[in-house]
Amino acid sequence: MTESISTQAAVAPVRRRNRMSAHETRMAFLFLLPSLLGFIAFMLFPIVASLVISFTNWQLISAPSFIGFANYQRLFTLDPAFYTVLGNTLFFTAEYLVLNIIVSLGLAVWISGLKRGQRWFRVIFFLPTFTPSIAASVVWLLIFTPGGFMDLVFQTLSLHVPNLLLDPRLAMQAVIIVTLWANAGYNMVLFNAALDLVPQSYLDAAKIDGANAWDRFWKIRLPLISPTVFFGTVMTAITSLQVFDQIYVITRGGPGSATATLGFAIYQNGFSNYQMGYASALAWVMFLIIMALTALQFWFQRKWVHYDS
């Protein structure tokens, strides 16, 4: 009898803990339910729906019908514009990614070396990231437009440079300039914050050993902030593959198809030509490219990212 009472006394706290745990789980689920419903309604369902639509010939004004892989077959074998668009997207991503990392890292290193005004320069270079991309693109369109401010600058400097928006070889450079101006400040703040966390004792010891400023940056500061640089590289690559706003406002894919990218082609096919099935197929191709590039970056990180501080 005594053993039974002691056993019940030992089991009672366990049951209370289990009831409390179940109650906390239910409460946590209730608090998470609105976000979960929002994710299902506005993220998961559209993703699944776009995959289903990519196998149809839905044109908005007519009922969709299943056509299998015809949209994807058209993409890779019948549509000559696809490879032009894909090439433009990869070219923009490669050039913009390199310039973004170099410019933002250079600004971060410069600001971290200042003795005064660091906060003000951070704010100044970060402010463009708050500007809506459509509004910023409209302003830059006025700057680049024929006879605008940029042409006036070239004429004043006696530089015979064709208008950026009218030359197929230079139009993409205009888009890159606008995107770089608008977004480089974000990575700059990330890199500057990481540089501030580098122990000063490491730099002082290297300086005593005779290391110059370049050696201290390349062999000490850059390896220590490499996880942050990797994060900035991955996020910048993902967003650059989806570029749309600047191209829609400034060039509309022109001149010709010199600046047409996957994001713009998705919009054009889906909302201008009403070929939602084909646009969805384009969107899934872009998604697979983003996933492949991200996986490649994660594979390469083992060679240059150092997580040991």
N, C-alpha and C positions, 0 to 999 in steps of 0.2 A: 504493500500500500504506500509506503514511504517512497519507494522507487518510482511509482506511478505519478505521485504528486511532484516529485523533483523533475521528472521528464516533462510533465505538462508545463511546469514553471520555466524550463529551458526552451520549450518550443514556442511559448507565447510571444516572447520578444521577436522571434524570427517571423512569426505570422504578422505581427504588427508592422515590422519592416517591409514585408512583402506587400501588405495592404497600402502602406504609405508609398512604396515604389510604384505600385499600379496606379494610385491616385495621381502621383506626380507625372507619370507617363501620359495619363489621360489629359491632364491639364496642359502639358507641353504640346500634345497633339492639337488641342483646341486652339492654343495660341499660334501654332504653325499652320493651322488649316487655311486661313485667308491667303497666306503666301503660297501654299501648296495649290490651292484652287486657281490663283492667278497664274502660277507657273504652268499648270495644265491647260488653262484656257488660252493664254497668250503666248506660250512658248512651245510646249509639247504638242498640242493639237495642230497649230500651224505647221510645225516641222513635219509631222506625219502626213498632214493634208497635202503639203507641197510635194512630198515624195509620191503620193498616190496620183496627184495631178500630173506629174512628170510623165506618167505612162498613159496619158489621155491626150486628146486633141481639143481640149476645152478652149473655146473662143469667147467666153463670157455671154455672148448673145444666144448661144445654142447649148443644148445639153451635151455634157462631155461623153465621149465614147472611148473605150479602152483600145489602145493601139500598140501596146507592148513597148518594145525598145525602139520604136520608130523615131522618136525625138532624139534619142542618143545616137542612133545611126545617122540621122540627118546632121547632127552636130559634127561628128568626126569624119564623115565621108562626103556629104552633099553641100554643106554650107562653107563656102570659101572665106566668109567674113569671120568665122569663128577663130581661125588661127591668127588672123590679124589682130583681133580683139585680145586673144590670149597673149600674143607677143607684146602688145602695148601694156597689158597688165603686168606682165613679168618685168618688162623694162622699167616701168614706173616704180614697181616695188623694189627692184634691185638698186636703182639710183637713189631713190628717196630714202631707203633704209640706210644706205651707207652715209649719205649726207646728213641725215638726222642724227645718227649716232656720233659722227665726227663733230658736228656743230654743237650739239647739246653737251657732249663730253668736254669739248674745248671750252665752252662757256662755263661749265661747272668748275673746271680746274682753274680758270681765270678768276672766277668769283671767290673760290675758296682761298686764293692767295692774297685777296685784298685785305688790308688792315681796317678799312672803313667802308661803309656803304654796302656791305654784303646784302643786307635785307632789302634795301631799295632796288638793287640790281636784280635780285630774285623776283621781286614783284613786277618790275618792268618787263622782264623776259617771260614771265609766266602769264601776264595779262592777256596776250592774244588767245590763250587757250580758253578763256571765258567768252570770247566773241563767238556768236553763232556762225557756223561755217558758211551759211547762205549769205549773211550780211557781209562777212569779210570777203567773200568771193565777188559780191557786187561791187564793193569798193575797189578791189584789184582789177575787176573788169574795166572800170572807168580809167584806171591807171594804164592798162595795157591796150585800150581801144585805139584804133588808128587815129593819129593826130592828138593822142592824149599825152599825159605827163611823161610816160616812158619814152615816147618818140621825141618829145621836146628835149629830154636829157641827152639822148643819143645825138640829136642835131647840135646841141650846145657843145658837146664834146667832140664834134666832127667825126663821129663813129658811124660808118655806113652799115648799120644793122637793120635788117628787115623787121617789119612789125612781127612781134612774137606770135600773135594770134592768127596771122595770115600765112605764115610760113609753116608748111607741114613738118619741117625738120626742127623747128623751135617751139611749136605749140605745146608739146609735152613739157618743155622746160618751164614754161609759164605756169602750168599746173603744179609742177614740183616746187617752184618758188613760193606760190601761195600756200601750199600744204606745209612746207617747211616753216614758213613764217608763223603759221597758225598753231603748229603742234610741237615744235622743237622745245618750247619752254617746259613742257610736261616732263620729258626725259631729263632736261637740265636740272630741274628741282630734285628728281630722284637721285641723279648722280651726285649732285652737290651735297645732299643729305648723307649719302654713303661716304663721300670723301671726308666729311666732318667727323665720321666715326673711326677713321683710321687713327690708330694710336700715334701720338706725336713722338713718343719715345722711339718707335721704329724709324721714323724719318730722321730724328736727331742722331741715332746711332749710325745710320747710313751716311749722313752728312759728315760725321766724324771720320768715317772710313774712307772718305774722299769721293763718294758718289755725287755726281752732279744732279741738276734738277730733272733732266730727262731720265737718268737711271733710277732716281727715286720714284718717278711716276711709273715707268715701265716695269720695274722689278718689285715694287712694293705696293704702291697705291692701286694700280690697275688690277693686279691679282686679288687684292683684298676686296675690291668692289665688283669683281667679276660676276657674282650672283645677281647684283642689281643691274649690271650691264646686260646680262643674259635676259632678265625679265623685261627690260626695256626693249631689247631686240625682238623678242618673241611678240610682244604686244604691238610694237610698231609694224612688224611684218604682217600681222593679222589685219590690222586696220588699213594698211596700205593696199592690200589685195582687194579690199571692199570699197575703194575710193569711188565716190559718186558725186557728192555735192558740188565740189569745185568744177568738175567736168560738165555737169549739167548747167551750171550758171555761166561759166566762162567760155567754153568751147562747143558745148552740145555734141561732143565727139569729133568735131572737125578740127582743121579743114579736111574735108573728105572723111576719112576714118582714122586720122592720125592720132587722135586722143581717145578713141572709143575703147573702153575697158569692159570687163565682165559685168561690173555693177551697172554701168550705163546700158549695156546690151540687154541685161535682164529687164531694166525699166522700159527700154524701147520696145522690146518684143512683147512684154506683158501688158503695158498700159498705153502704148501707141499703136501697136499692130494687133492687140487683143489675142495674142497667141500664148495663153497662160500655161499650157502644157509645155511648150518649147522653152518659155522663160523659166519654168520650174526645173527643167532639165539643166539649163544653164546654171541655175542657182546651186544645184547639187554638184555639178562639176566644180564650181568655185569652192564649195564646201570641202570636197575631197582634196582639192589643191591646197587649201588652207591646212587641213589635217596632215597632209603629206609633208608640207613645209615645216609645220610645227614639230612633227615627229623627227624630221631630219635635224632640226635645230636642237632638240633634246638629245639626239644621238651625238651630235658634235660637241655638246657642252662638256662631255667627259674629257675632252682634250684641252679645254682652256678655262673652264669654270672651277674655281677653288673655293670650297666651302669651309675649309679650316682657317680659322682666324689666328 
